[in-house]
């Protein structure tokens, strides 16, 4: 596999769903939807489901922890 293909696969593997984020953060799925709706947590729709990049979740959490 080429380096470009490997890099592309890593990006797709790091996409999380709302239930994934809720489980990781130990919050309700409605809370994650609220973060997305307020544009606090970057997300995009893939078909009918929201997807959150793992790097965006990390950034979101770091910003919240640092105040």
QUIURCOR-V349467 format. One record per backbone hydrogen bond with DSSP energy under -1.0 kcal/mol. NH is the residue of the N-H (numbers start at 1). CO is the residue of the C=O. Records with the same first field share a line. If there is no record, write none. Layout:
NH: CO, CO
//
This chain:
6: 2
7: 3
8: 4
9: 5
10: 6
11: 7
12: 8
13: 9
15: 12
16: 52
21: 17
22: 18
23: 19
24: 20
25: 21
26: 22
27: 22
32: 28
33: 29
34: 30
35: 31
36: 32
37: 33
38: 34
39: 36
40: 35
41: 35
44: 51
46: 49
49: 46
51: 44
52: 16
54: 14
57: 53
58: 54
59: 55
60: 56
61: 57
62: 58
63: 59
64: 60
65: 61
66: 62
//
